[in-house]
Amino acid sequence: MRQLPEADRDAIRIAQDPQFTRWLAQITAIGGCAHPIHLSGSTTTLDEATGEILYRYDTRDEPGERLSVRCRNRRATVCAPCSRLHAGDTFHLVRAGLIGGKSVPATVRHRPRLFVTLTAPSFGPVHRAGDDRCHPRRGRGICGHGRPLGCGSVHDANASVVGQPLCPDCYDYPAHVLWHAHAGKLWDRFGIDVRRRLASSAGLVQSRFADHARLSFARVAEYQRRAAVHVHAVVRLDGPDGPTDEPPDWGTVARLTDAVRASAGRVVVRTPYSPAVGELALRWGVQVDARPLRADGLGPDDDAVAAYVAKYVTKGASETGAGTDHKLSTWDDIGTAPVTDHVRTLMRTCWRLGGLPEYEPLHLRTWAHTLGYRGHILTKSRAYSTTYAALRAQRAHHVGYTDLPDAVTDRNWRYVGSGHTPGAALIAAGISEDLATNRVLARQEGGAPR
């Protein structure tokens, strides 16, 4: 008789446990999380005045004497259920800054708002997809390394060659890596310069901009096929007190657009001098897009913009082929990483440059798995909208996990493990798929939130 696979045998064992119903309720409550965190402990809530126990919970009554909670990993490749939850939170966070809600007034929808895309500069020609031939005008000669300067083929969007350098030896790998390492600083300089240009165009002293207006944003970083990060951002102009305050009369969409485009072409960050690389002047790429978001429906749809940002916030570097989701510990790890030769060269460039004293503050070896980029995938200004923490607190309140007024809560928890057994992983995956299917069906019927 053929023996059942280990996962199936383990799933049967779990299903026959007397506490299976409670275990199943736990896993369902965390959405079928693929890598849950297991905690042991208790919570006791007392009436502050009388000392009466109002509520008590103890994991000694739970299966395995532990409570499973979400891992909260945003990457879909690591935990699809938690990434869907994170994407939903991101959607509402970005959407609230566009149309109001979550403590943000609805009047923000009528403020000057832009959907901005900033790209990385060129570090060398790469193969391109599209209906036209790839670099046909360059194809008549060869580079100094004996390779054709052009291609001339028509590449499908999914072709493996798309995004790869025409000549890896001509490609400026150090500049690519160092641009990633300084992308956060480049964004900061960009925001400062936009404020300065707005002030100057309105006839204000630049240092007094904050007395008249405030610039708020939410941005997400996305890896392109050439393994270079570019930035999508929602930018909004408010009055000095933020979302609750109307911008000054001079704060128009046209003036904000002009400032964004001018600053994107102007700001520069210089790298530390290195005998191996020299000093580089890092800028944004020449491709800059700044589209007004209009309340009257003539611009990009607010929900579509929020959904676009939410989609990219769950993607890890591995999904775009631009790195891995796990840090690299040694040089040998780079050789075994499941990436293209182009990405592998970028990782090795990070490792080599990370060993130079002048680049030590950049921690390039620590971030070799993301090709030197060390920023968060999503960042926002404080006044743009709500926060992830506030959204999680609202969700906890909605399901009843909240402290009682005039009460004192004593919590005593400790970590006891993580992950699933093979059978538990099988059951959790089924729960996750069922919940995802139900969410899609409910949304098609028009009644479910994201």
C-alpha positions as CSV (number, residue, x, y, z in Angstrom):
1,M,0.0,0.0,0.0
2,R,1.4,3.4,-1.0
3,Q,2.2,5.6,2.0
4,L,0.7,9.1,2.2
5,P,3.1,12.1,1.9
6,E,4.4,13.4,5.1
7,A,2.3,16.6,4.9
8,D,-0.9,14.6,4.4
9,R,-0.1,12.3,7.4
10,D,0.6,15.3,9.5
11,A,-2.6,17.0,8.5
12,I,-4.6,13.9,9.5
13,R,-2.8,13.9,12.8
14,I,-3.7,17.5,13.5
15,A,-7.4,17.0,12.4
16,Q,-7.7,14.1,14.9
17,D,-6.5,16.2,17.8
18,P,-9.3,16.9,20.4
19,Q,-8.4,20.6,20.2
20,F,-8.4,20.8,16.4
21,T,-11.5,23.1,16.3
22,R,-9.8,25.7,18.4
23,W,-6.5,25.3,16.5
24,L,-8.4,25.8,13.2
25,A,-10.1,28.9,14.7
26,Q,-6.7,30.4,15.6
27,I,-5.3,29.8,12.1
28,T,-8.4,31.2,10.5
29,A,-8.2,34.3,12.7
30,I,-4.8,35.1,11.3
31,G,-5.9,34.5,7.8
32,G,-3.9,31.3,7.2
33,C,-0.5,33.1,7.9
34,A,2.3,31.1,6.2
35,H,4.8,31.7,9.0
36,P,3.0,32.6,12.3
37,I,4.7,33.6,15.5
38,H,3.9,31.5,18.5
39,L,3.5,33.2,21.9
40,S,3.0,31.8,25.4
41,G,1.6,33.9,28.3
42,S,-1.4,35.7,29.6
43,T,-3.3,38.9,29.8
44,T,-5.2,40.1,32.8
45,T,-7.4,43.2,32.9
46,L,-8.4,44.7,36.3
47,D,-10.8,47.4,37.4
48,E,-8.4,50.1,38.5
49,A,-10.6,51.2,41.5
50,T,-11.8,47.8,42.9
51,G,-9.1,45.4,41.7
52,E,-11.8,43.1,40.2
53,I,-10.7,40.9,37.3
54,L,-12.6,42.1,34.3
55,Y,-11.0,39.8,31.7
56,R,-8.4,37.1,31.7
57,Y,-6.8,35.2,28.9
58,D,-4.1,32.5,29.3
59,T,-2.5,30.3,26.6
60,R,-2.6,27.3,28.9
61,D,-6.1,26.7,27.6
62,E,-4.9,26.8,24.0
63,P,-3.7,23.9,21.7
64,G,0.0,23.4,22.5
65,E,-0.4,26.1,25.2
66,R,0.4,28.8,22.8
67,L,-1.2,31.6,20.7
68,S,-0.4,32.0,17.0
69,V,-0.2,35.6,15.7
70,R,0.5,37.0,12.2
71,C,4.1,37.3,11.0
72,R,3.2,40.6,9.3
73,N,5.6,40.1,6.5
74,R,4.7,42.4,3.6
75,R,6.3,40.2,0.8
76,A,3.9,38.0,-1.1
77,T,6.6,35.5,-1.8
78,V,7.1,35.0,2.0
79,C,3.5,35.2,3.3
80,A,0.7,35.8,0.9
81,P,-2.0,36.3,3.6
82,C,0.0,38.9,5.5
83,S,1.0,40.6,2.3
84,R,-2.6,40.9,1.3
85,L,-3.4,42.5,4.7
86,H,-0.4,44.9,4.3
87,A,-1.5,45.8,0.8
88,G,-5.0,46.6,2.1
89,D,-3.6,48.8,4.8
90,T,-1.4,50.6,2.3
91,F,-4.4,51.1,0.0
92,H,-6.4,52.8,2.8
93,L,-3.4,54.8,4.0
94,V,-2.7,56.2,0.5
95,R,-6.4,56.6,-0.3
96,A,-7.1,58.6,2.9
97,G,-4.4,61.1,1.8
98,L,-6.1,61.5,-1.5
99,I,-9.8,61.7,-0.7
100,G,-10.0,61.9,3.1
101,G,-11.0,59.4,5.8
102,K,-9.1,57.9,8.7
103,S,-9.0,61.3,10.5
104,V,-8.1,63.1,7.2
105,P,-10.8,65.7,6.0
106,A,-12.4,65.1,2.7
107,T,-11.3,68.5,1.5
108,V,-7.9,67.2,0.7
109,R,-9.4,65.9,-2.6
110,H,-9.6,69.5,-3.8
111,R,-6.0,70.3,-2.9
112,P,-3.2,70.5,-5.5
113,R,-2.1,66.8,-5.9
114,L,0.3,65.1,-8.2
115,F,1.2,61.5,-9.0
116,V,4.9,61.7,-9.6
117,T,7.3,59.2,-11.1
118,L,11.0,59.7,-10.8
119,T,13.5,57.3,-12.4
120,A,17.1,56.3,-12.1
121,P,19.5,57.7,-14.7
122,S,21.1,55.5,-17.4
123,F,24.1,53.4,-16.3
124,G,24.5,52.0,-19.8
125,P,22.2,50.7,-22.7
126,V,20.1,47.7,-21.9
127,H,17.8,45.5,-24.0
128,R,14.3,47.0,-24.3
129,A,10.9,45.4,-24.9
130,G,8.2,46.8,-27.2
131,D,6.9,46.9,-30.7
132,D,10.0,48.7,-32.1
133,R,13.4,47.2,-32.6
134,C,15.8,47.3,-29.7
135,H,18.5,50.0,-30.2
136,P,18.5,49.8,-34.0
137,R,20.5,53.0,-34.5
138,R,23.4,51.9,-32.4
139,G,23.8,48.6,-34.2
140,R,26.3,49.6,-36.9
141,G,29.4,49.6,-34.7
142,I,31.0,47.7,-31.9
143,C,32.1,48.8,-28.4
144,G,35.6,48.7,-27.1
145,H,35.0,45.2,-25.8
146,G,34.1,43.9,-29.2
147,R,30.3,43.7,-28.7
148,P,27.6,45.3,-31.0
149,L,26.5,48.7,-29.9
150,G,22.9,47.9,-30.9
151,C,20.6,45.0,-31.0
152,G,17.9,45.4,-33.7
153,S,15.6,42.6,-32.3
154,V,12.0,43.0,-31.2
155,H,11.8,41.7,-27.6
156,D,8.6,40.4,-25.9
157,A,8.0,42.1,-22.5
158,N,8.7,38.7,-20.8
159,A,11.9,38.0,-22.6
160,S,14.8,37.1,-20.3
161,V,17.1,39.5,-22.1
162,V,15.0,42.6,-21.4
163,G,16.8,44.8,-18.9
164,Q,20.1,43.1,-19.4
165,P,23.1,45.3,-20.6
166,L,24.1,45.3,-24.2
167,C,27.7,45.1,-23.0
168,P,28.2,44.2,-19.3
169,D,31.8,45.5,-19.5
170,C,30.6,49.0,-20.6
171,Y,27.8,49.1,-17.9
172,D,28.6,51.4,-15.0
173,Y,27.9,49.0,-12.1
174,P,29.6,51.1,-9.4
175,A,27.4,54.1,-10.3
176,H,24.3,51.9,-10.3
177,V,25.0,50.6,-6.8
178,L,26.0,54.0,-5.4
179,W,22.9,55.6,-6.9
180,H,20.8,53.0,-5.0
181,A,22.7,53.7,-1.8
182,H,22.1,57.5,-2.1
183,A,18.5,57.3,-3.4
184,G,17.0,58.2,0.0
185,K,19.2,61.3,0.3
186,L,18.3,62.2,-3.3
187,W,14.6,62.1,-2.4
188,D,15.2,64.3,0.7
189,R,17.1,66.8,-1.4
190,F,14.3,66.7,-4.0
191,G,11.6,67.5,-1.4
192,I,13.6,70.3,0.1
193,D,14.2,71.8,-3.4
194,V,10.5,71.6,-4.3
195,R,9.6,73.6,-1.1
196,R,12.3,76.2,-2.0
197,R,11.1,76.6,-5.5
198,L,7.5,77.0,-4.4
199,A,8.5,79.7,-1.9
200,S,10.6,81.5,-4.5
201,S,7.8,81.4,-7.1
202,A,5.4,82.9,-4.6
203,G,7.8,85.7,-3.6
204,L,8.5,84.2,-0.2
205,V,11.7,83.9,1.8
206,Q,12.6,80.2,1.4
207,S,13.0,79.7,5.2
208,R,9.4,80.9,5.7
209,F,7.7,78.3,3.5
210,A,6.5,76.3,6.5
211,D,4.6,79.4,7.7
212,H,2.5,79.4,4.6
213,A,2.2,75.8,3.2
214,R,3.1,72.2,3.8
215,L,4.2,69.6,1.3
216,S,3.0,66.0,2.1
217,F,3.7,62.8,0.3
218,A,3.5,59.0,0.2
219,R,6.0,57.2,-2.0
220,V,6.8,53.7,-3.1
221,A,10.0,52.3,-4.6
222,E,9.8,49.8,-7.5
223,Y,12.5,47.9,-9.2
224,Q,12.6,48.1,-13.0
225,R,13.6,45.3,-15.3
226,R,17.1,46.7,-15.4
227,A,17.3,46.3,-11.6
228,A,17.2,50.0,-11.0
229,V,14.8,51.5,-8.5
230,H,12.3,54.2,-9.5
231,V,9.9,56.1,-7.3
232,H,6.1,56.6,-7.5
233,A,4.8,59.3,-5.2
234,V,1.6,61.1,-4.4
235,V,2.5,64.7,-3.6
236,R,-0.1,67.1,-2.0
237,L,0.1,70.7,-1.0
238,D,-1.7,71.8,2.2
239,G,-1.8,74.9,4.4
240,P,0.8,75.2,7.2
241,D,-1.2,73.1,9.6
242,G,-1.4,70.1,7.2
243,P,-4.6,68.3,6.0
244,T,-7.0,70.4,8.1
245,D,-5.7,73.7,6.6
246,E,-6.3,75.0,3.1
247,P,-3.2,75.9,1.0
248,P,-2.6,79.6,0.1
249,D,-4.0,81.1,-3.0
250,W,-0.7,80.9,-4.8
251,G,-0.6,77.1,-4.2
252,T,-1.8,75.8,-7.5
253,V,-1.4,72.6,-9.4
254,A,0.5,74.3,-12.2
255,R,3.0,75.9,-9.7
256,L,3.4,72.6,-7.9
257,T,4.0,70.8,-11.2
258,D,6.6,73.3,-12.3
259,A,8.4,73.0,-9.0
260,V,8.5,69.2,-9.1
261,R,9.8,69.0,-12.7
262,A,12.4,71.7,-12.1
263,S,13.7,70.1,-8.8
264,A,13.8,66.6,-10.4
265,G,16.3,68.0,-13.0
266,R,18.3,70.1,-10.6
267,V,19.1,68.2,-7.4
268,V,22.4,66.4,-7.1
269,V,24.1,64.2,-4.4
270,R,27.8,63.7,-4.5
271,T,29.4,60.5,-3.3
272,P,32.5,60.4,-1.1
273,Y,35.7,60.4,-3.1
274,S,37.1,57.0,-3.7
275,P,40.5,56.1,-5.4
276,A,38.7,53.2,-7.0
277,V,35.6,55.1,-8.3
278,G,36.3,58.8,-7.9
279,E,33.5,61.2,-6.9
280,L,30.2,60.7,-8.6
281,A,27.4,63.3,-9.0
282,L,24.1,61.4,-8.7
283,R,20.9,62.7,-10.2
284,W,17.4,61.6,-11.1
285,G,16.9,60.2,-14.6
286,V,15.6,62.4,-17.4
287,Q,12.3,60.6,-17.5
288,V,10.1,62.5,-15.1
289,D,6.3,62.2,-14.9
290,A,4.1,64.6,-12.9
291,R,0.3,64.0,-13.5
292,P,-2.3,66.1,-11.7
293,L,-4.9,64.2,-9.7
294,R,-8.2,65.9,-10.3
295,A,-11.3,65.7,-8.1
296,D,-13.6,66.1,-11.2
297,G,-12.5,62.8,-12.7
298,L,-10.3,64.3,-15.5
299,G,-7.1,63.0,-14.1
300,P,-5.9,59.5,-12.9
301,D,-8.5,57.9,-10.6
302,D,-7.7,58.2,-6.9
303,D,-8.6,54.6,-6.1
304,A,-6.5,53.4,-9.1
305,V,-3.5,55.3,-7.8
306,A,-3.9,53.9,-4.3
307,A,-4.3,50.4,-5.7
308,Y,-1.2,50.9,-7.8
309,V,0.9,51.9,-4.8
310,A,-0.5,49.0,-2.7
311,K,0.4,46.5,-5.4
312,Y,4.0,47.4,-5.4
313,V,4.4,47.5,-1.6
314,T,4.1,43.7,-1.4
315,K,6.7,42.9,-4.0
316,G,10.1,41.8,-2.9
317,A,13.3,42.2,-4.9
318,S,13.1,38.5,-5.9
319,E,9.7,39.0,-7.6
320,T,11.1,41.6,-10.0
321,G,14.3,39.6,-10.6
322,A,16.2,42.5,-9.0
323,G,17.8,40.7,-6.0
324,T,16.7,38.4,-3.2
325,D,14.5,38.8,-0.2
326,H,17.2,37.4,2.2
327,K,20.4,39.0,3.2
328,L,23.7,37.6,1.9
329,S,26.2,36.6,4.5
330,T,29.3,35.7,2.4
331,W,30.8,36.3,-1.1
332,D,29.9,32.7,-1.9
333,D,26.2,33.3,-1.2
334,I,26.2,35.6,-4.2
335,G,27.3,32.8,-6.5
336,T,24.4,30.6,-5.5
337,A,21.7,33.3,-5.5
338,P,18.9,32.6,-8.1
339,V,19.4,35.8,-10.1
340,T,20.6,36.9,-13.5
341,D,24.2,37.6,-14.3
342,H,23.4,41.3,-14.4
343,V,22.0,41.2,-10.9
344,R,24.8,39.0,-9.6
345,T,27.3,41.5,-10.9
346,L,25.5,44.3,-9.0
347,M,25.6,42.2,-5.8
348,R,29.3,41.5,-6.3
349,T,29.9,45.2,-6.9
350,C,28.1,46.0,-3.6
351,W,30.3,43.5,-1.8
352,R,33.5,44.9,-3.3
353,L,32.7,48.5,-2.7
354,G,31.4,47.7,0.8
355,G,34.9,46.6,1.7
356,L,36.3,50.1,1.0
357,P,36.7,52.4,4.0
358,E,35.2,55.4,2.2
359,Y,32.0,53.5,1.6
360,E,31.7,51.9,5.1
361,P,28.8,54.2,6.2
362,L,26.7,52.9,3.3
363,H,26.7,49.3,4.6
364,L,26.7,48.0,1.0
365,R,27.5,44.4,2.0
366,T,24.5,44.4,4.4
367,W,22.3,45.6,1.5
368,A,23.9,43.6,-1.3
369,H,20.7,41.5,-1.6
370,T,18.8,44.7,-2.6
371,L,21.6,45.9,-4.8
372,G,22.6,48.7,-2.4
373,Y,19.1,50.2,-2.0
374,R,18.4,50.5,1.8
375,G,15.3,52.6,1.9
376,H,11.8,51.3,3.0
377,I,9.6,50.3,0.1
378,L,6.9,52.7,1.3
379,T,7.5,56.0,3.1
380,K,5.3,59.0,3.8
381,S,5.5,62.3,5.5
382,R,3.9,62.7,8.9
383,A,1.0,64.8,7.8
384,Y,0.0,62.9,4.7
385,S,-2.5,60.6,6.3
386,T,-2.9,57.9,9.0
387,T,-0.3,55.3,9.9
388,Y,0.0,51.6,9.8
389,A,-0.1,51.5,13.6
390,A,-3.3,53.4,13.7
391,L,-4.9,51.1,11.1
392,R,-3.9,48.0,13.1
393,A,-5.3,49.6,16.2
394,Q,-8.6,50.2,14.4
395,R,-8.7,46.6,13.2
396,A,-8.0,45.3,16.7
397,H,-10.8,47.6,18.1
398,H,-13.2,46.3,15.4
399,V,-12.7,42.7,16.4
400,G,-12.9,43.5,20.1
401,Y,-9.2,43.4,21.1
402,T,-9.0,46.6,23.0
403,D,-8.5,47.8,26.6
404,L,-11.5,48.7,28.7
405,P,-11.8,52.3,30.1
406,D,-10.8,52.8,33.7
407,A,-9.0,49.5,33.7
408,V,-5.4,48.3,34.1
409,T,-4.1,45.5,31.8
410,D,-1.1,43.3,32.8
411,R,0.5,41.4,29.9
412,N,3.1,38.7,30.2
413,W,4.2,37.1,26.9
414,R,7.2,35.3,25.6
415,Y,8.2,34.0,22.2
416,V,8.1,30.2,21.9
417,G,8.6,29.5,18.2
418,S,7.4,30.2,14.7
419,G,6.3,28.5,11.5
420,H,4.1,25.5,10.7
421,T,4.6,21.7,10.6
422,P,4.1,20.3,7.1
423,G,0.5,19.3,7.8
424,A,-0.3,22.6,9.4
425,A,1.2,24.5,6.5
426,L,-1.1,22.5,4.1
427,I,-4.2,23.4,6.1
428,A,-3.2,27.1,6.5
429,A,-2.6,27.4,2.7
430,G,-6.1,26.0,2.2
431,I,-7.6,28.6,4.6
432,S,-5.7,31.4,2.9
433,E,-6.9,30.4,-0.5
434,D,-10.5,30.1,0.7
435,L,-10.4,33.5,2.3
436,A,-8.8,35.1,-0.8
437,T,-11.5,33.5,-3.0
438,N,-14.3,34.7,-0.7
439,R,-12.8,38.2,-0.8
440,V,-12.8,38.3,-4.6
441,L,-16.3,37.0,-4.8
442,A,-17.6,39.5,-2.3
443,R,-15.8,42.4,-4.1
444,Q,-17.4,41.3,-7.4
445,E,-20.8,41.5,-5.7
446,G,-19.9,45.1,-4.8
447,G,-20.0,44.8,-1.0
448,A,-16.5,44.0,0.2
449,P,-13.7,46.4,1.2
450,R,-10.2,45.8,-0.1
